[in-house]
Amino acid sequence: MTWAIACCACALAVITDLRSRRIPNVLTLSLIAFAPFMALARGGIAGAVGDVLLIAVLIAFGLVVHRGGWLGGGDIKLACGIAAVIGYPSCIGFLLLSGICGGVLALVWALAHGRASQLRAQLQGAAIAALTRSGTVPPVALSTQDARIPYALAFSAGLACSMLFEIGFPAMRFWQ
């Protein structure tokens, strides 16, 4: 049931993210609020407490990611909600695979929207920051709303891949 809820939430998020580059709070906050009850049914009180801690850690990490300008607030809340609904340790695979899918999506999106030079500049800035240990990566100027990546697509792909590992090929789970 948790996978079905996560899939439905991702489908709704993809539709709204593609249309308006926004993910509704009612969707994401409902997932986050509902997750401890799912964990309670899955693993009792310990599961619910674990999920509340998981949500807190994910939101704290998400604030850092959002502050860095890497993802929007709706994207962070969607990732937190889905991860909390599917629970630990499944959320590890979901987050890792979503990150990989997001990297591929960002590359394809940049190339499809004629942003190869900006992508090259961003990668050069990141490499220089890593080599000099400055930690400062120059931001890429995105002029239009259409330039923003609908990251719900990456979360949907990451969810599909993690479901494949969890349900179809459990012996291949690399995060357990």
DRENKOLLO-324210 format. One record per residue (C-alpha): residue number from 0; residue in one letter; x, y, z. Coordinates in Angstrom, 1 decimal. Example, Ala and Ser with C-alpha at 12.3 -4.5 7.8 and 13.67 -1.06 7.14 Angstrom:
<recs>
@n 0, res a, px 12.3, py -4.5, pz 7.8
@n 1, res s, px 13.7, py -1.1, pz 7.1
</recs>
This chain:
<recs>
@n 0, res m, px 0.0, py 0.0, pz 0.0
@n 1, res t, px 2.9, py 2.4, pz 0.8
@n 2, res w, px 4.3, py 2.0, pz -2.8
@n 3, res a, px 0.8, py 2.7, pz -4.3
@n 4, res i, px 0.4, py 5.9, pz -2.2
@n 5, res a, px 3.9, py 7.0, pz -3.2
@n 6, res c, px 3.2, py 6.3, pz -6.9
@n 7, res c, px -0.1, py 8.3, pz -6.8
@n 8, res a, px 1.6, py 11.2, pz -5.1
@n 9, res c, px 4.4, py 11.2, pz -7.7
@n 10, res a, px 2.0, py 11.1, pz -10.6
@n 11, res l, px 0.1, py 14.1, pz -9.2
@n 12, res a, px 3.3, py 15.9, pz -8.5
@n 13, res v, px 4.6, py 15.3, pz -12.0
@n 14, res i, px 1.4, py 16.7, pz -13.6
@n 15, res t, px 1.4, py 19.9, pz -11.5
@n 16, res d, px 5.2, py 20.3, pz -11.8
@n 17, res l, px 5.1, py 20.0, pz -15.6
@n 18, res r, px 2.2, py 22.5, pz -15.8
@n 19, res s, px 3.3, py 25.2, pz -13.3
@n 20, res r, px 6.7, py 24.2, pz -11.9
@n 21, res r, px 5.0, py 24.0, pz -8.5
@n 22, res i, px 4.1, py 21.0, pz -6.3
@n 23, res p, px 1.1, py 21.7, pz -4.1
@n 24, res n, px 1.6, py 21.9, pz -0.4
@n 25, res v, px -1.6, py 19.9, pz 0.2
@n 26, res l, px 0.0, py 17.0, pz -1.5
@n 27, res t, px 3.5, py 17.1, pz 0.1
@n 28, res l, px 2.4, py 18.0, pz 3.6
@n 29, res s, px -0.3, py 15.3, pz 3.5
@n 30, res l, px 2.3, py 12.7, pz 2.7
@n 31, res i, px 4.5, py 14.0, pz 5.5
@n 32, res a, px 1.7, py 14.1, pz 8.0
@n 33, res f, px 0.4, py 10.6, pz 6.9
@n 34, res a, px 3.8, py 8.9, pz 7.1
@n 35, res p, px 4.0, py 8.3, pz 10.8
@n 36, res f, px 0.6, py 6.6, pz 10.8
@n 37, res m, px 1.8, py 4.3, pz 8.0
@n 38, res a, px 5.0, py 3.6, pz 10.0
@n 39, res l, px 2.8, py 2.9, pz 13.1
@n 40, res a, px 0.9, py 0.3, pz 11.1
@n 41, res r, px 4.2, py -1.1, pz 9.7
@n 42, res g, px 6.4, py -1.2, pz 12.7
@n 43, res g, px 4.5, py -0.1, pz 15.8
@n 44, res i, px 5.6, py 2.8, pz 18.0
@n 45, res a, px 9.3, py 2.3, pz 17.2
@n 46, res g, px 8.5, py 2.6, pz 13.5
@n 47, res a, px 6.5, py 5.8, pz 14.0
@n 48, res v, px 9.2, py 7.3, pz 16.2
@n 49, res g, px 11.8, py 6.3, pz 13.6
@n 50, res d, px 9.8, py 7.9, pz 10.8
@n 51, res v, px 9.4, py 11.1, pz 12.7
@n 52, res l, px 13.2, py 11.2, pz 13.1
@n 53, res l, px 13.6, py 10.3, pz 9.5
@n 54, res i, px 11.4, py 13.2, pz 8.5
@n 55, res a, px 13.3, py 15.6, pz 10.7
@n 56, res v, px 16.6, py 14.6, pz 9.3
@n 57, res l, px 15.3, py 14.8, pz 5.7
@n 58, res i, px 13.8, py 18.3, pz 6.3
@n 59, res a, px 17.1, py 19.5, pz 7.9
@n 60, res f, px 19.1, py 18.2, pz 4.9
@n 61, res g, px 16.5, py 19.5, pz 2.5
@n 62, res l, px 16.8, py 23.0, pz 4.0
@n 63, res v, px 20.5, py 22.9, pz 3.2
@n 64, res v, px 19.9, py 21.7, pz -0.3
@n 65, res h, px 17.2, py 24.4, pz -0.8
@n 66, res r, px 19.3, py 27.1, pz 0.6
@n 67, res g, px 22.1, py 26.1, pz -1.8
@n 68, res g, px 19.6, py 26.6, pz -4.6
@n 69, res w, px 19.8, py 23.1, pz -5.9
@n 70, res l, px 16.1, py 22.2, pz -5.4
@n 71, res g, px 12.9, py 24.0, pz -4.8
@n 72, res g, px 10.8, py 23.8, pz -1.6
@n 73, res g, px 8.1, py 21.7, pz -3.2
@n 74, res d, px 10.7, py 19.2, pz -4.5
@n 75, res i, px 12.2, py 18.9, pz -1.0
@n 76, res k, px 8.8, py 18.4, pz 0.6
@n 77, res l, px 7.9, py 15.8, pz -2.0
@n 78, res a, px 11.2, py 13.9, pz -1.4
@n 79, res c, px 10.6, py 14.0, pz 2.3
@n 80, res g, px 7.0, py 12.9, pz 2.0
@n 81, res i, px 7.8, py 10.0, pz -0.3
@n 82, res a, px 10.8, py 8.8, pz 1.7
@n 83, res a, px 8.8, py 9.0, pz 4.9
@n 84, res v, px 5.9, py 7.1, pz 3.4
@n 85, res i, px 8.0, py 4.2, pz 2.0
@n 86, res g, px 10.1, py 4.2, pz 5.2
@n 87, res y, px 13.5, py 3.2, pz 6.2
@n 88, res p, px 15.6, py 1.4, pz 4.6
@n 89, res s, px 13.6, py 1.7, pz 1.3
@n 90, res c, px 14.0, py 5.5, pz 1.4
@n 91, res i, px 17.8, py 5.2, pz 1.0
@n 92, res g, px 17.4, py 3.6, pz -2.4
@n 93, res f, px 14.7, py 6.0, pz -3.4
@n 94, res l, px 16.8, py 9.0, pz -2.5
@n 95, res l, px 20.0, py 7.7, pz -4.1
@n 96, res l, px 18.3, py 6.6, pz -7.3
@n 97, res s, px 16.3, py 9.9, pz -7.5
@n 98, res g, px 19.6, py 11.8, pz -7.3
@n 99, res i, px 21.0, py 9.8, pz -10.2
@n 100, res c, px 17.8, py 10.3, pz -12.2
@n 101, res g, px 17.9, py 14.0, pz -11.3
@n 102, res g, px 21.4, py 14.3, pz -12.6
@n 103, res v, px 20.5, py 12.7, pz -15.9
@n 104, res l, px 17.3, py 14.9, pz -16.1
@n 105, res a, px 19.3, py 18.0, pz -15.4
@n 106, res l, px 21.8, py 17.1, pz -18.2
@n 107, res v, px 19.1, py 16.3, pz -20.7
@n 108, res w, px 17.1, py 19.4, pz -19.7
@n 109, res a, px 20.1, py 21.7, pz -20.0
@n 110, res l, px 20.9, py 20.3, pz -23.5
@n 111, res a, px 17.3, py 20.4, pz -24.7
@n 112, res h, px 16.9, py 24.1, pz -23.6
@n 113, res g, px 20.2, py 25.3, pz -25.2
@n 114, res r, px 22.0, py 25.7, pz -21.9
@n 115, res a, px 25.1, py 23.7, pz -22.6
@n 116, res s, px 27.4, py 26.7, pz -22.1
@n 117, res q, px 25.8, py 27.5, pz -18.7
@n 118, res l, px 26.1, py 23.8, pz -17.8
@n 119, res r, px 29.8, py 23.8, pz -18.7
@n 120, res a, px 30.3, py 27.0, pz -16.7
@n 121, res q, px 28.5, py 25.5, pz -13.6
@n 122, res l, px 30.6, py 22.3, pz -13.8
@n 123, res q, px 33.8, py 24.3, pz -14.2
@n 124, res g, px 32.8, py 26.5, pz -11.2
@n 125, res a, px 32.0, py 23.3, pz -9.1
@n 126, res a, px 35.4, py 21.7, pz -10.1
@n 127, res i, px 37.3, py 24.9, pz -9.2
@n 128, res a, px 35.4, py 25.2, pz -5.9
@n 129, res a, px 36.2, py 21.5, pz -5.1
@n 130, res l, px 39.9, py 21.9, pz -6.0
@n 131, res t, px 40.4, py 25.1, pz -4.1
@n 132, res r, px 38.1, py 23.9, pz -1.3
@n 133, res s, px 36.3, py 27.2, pz -1.3
@n 134, res g, px 32.9, py 25.7, pz -1.3
@n 135, res t, px 31.5, py 28.5, pz -3.4
@n 136, res v, px 29.9, py 27.6, pz -6.7
@n 137, res p, px 28.8, py 30.5, pz -8.9
@n 138, res p, px 25.0, py 30.3, pz -9.5
@n 139, res v, px 23.7, py 29.7, pz -13.0
@n 140, res a, px 21.4, py 32.5, pz -14.1
@n 141, res l, px 18.0, py 31.0, pz -15.2
@n 142, res s, px 15.9, py 33.7, pz -16.9
@n 143, res t, px 12.6, py 32.0, pz -17.4
@n 144, res q, px 10.3, py 29.8, pz -15.4
@n 145, res d, px 10.5, py 27.2, pz -18.2
@n 146, res a, px 14.3, py 26.9, pz -17.4
@n 147, res r, px 13.5, py 25.4, pz -14.0
@n 148, res i, px 13.6, py 21.6, pz -14.0
@n 149, res p, px 10.4, py 19.7, pz -13.0
@n 150, res y, px 12.3, py 17.6, pz -10.5
@n 151, res a, px 9.2, py 15.6, pz -9.7
@n 152, res l, px 10.1, py 13.6, pz -12.9
@n 153, res a, px 13.4, py 12.6, pz -11.2
@n 154, res f, px 11.6, py 11.5, pz -8.1
@n 155, res s, px 9.1, py 9.5, pz -10.1
@n 156, res a, px 12.0, py 7.7, pz -12.0
@n 157, res g, px 13.8, py 7.2, pz -8.7
@n 158, res l, px 10.7, py 5.7, pz -7.1
@n 159, res a, px 10.2, py 3.4, pz -10.1
@n 160, res c, px 13.8, py 2.2, pz -10.0
@n 161, res s, px 13.7, py 1.7, pz -6.2
@n 162, res m, px 10.4, py -0.3, pz -6.6
@n 163, res l, px 12.1, py -2.4, pz -9.2
@n 164, res f, px 14.8, py -3.2, pz -6.7
@n 165, res e, px 12.5, py -3.7, pz -3.7
@n 166, res i, px 9.8, py -5.7, pz -5.4
@n 167, res g, px 11.3, py -7.2, pz -8.6
@n 168, res f, px 14.9, py -7.8, pz -7.7
@n 169, res p, px 15.3, py -7.7, pz -3.9
@n 170, res a, px 18.7, py -9.5, pz -4.0
@n 171, res m, px 20.1, py -6.5, pz -6.0
@n 172, res r, px 19.4, py -3.9, pz -3.4
@n 173, res f, px 22.7, py -2.2, pz -2.9
@n 174, res w, px 21.6, py 0.0, pz 0.1
@n 175, res q, px 21.0, py -2.9, pz 2.6
</recs>
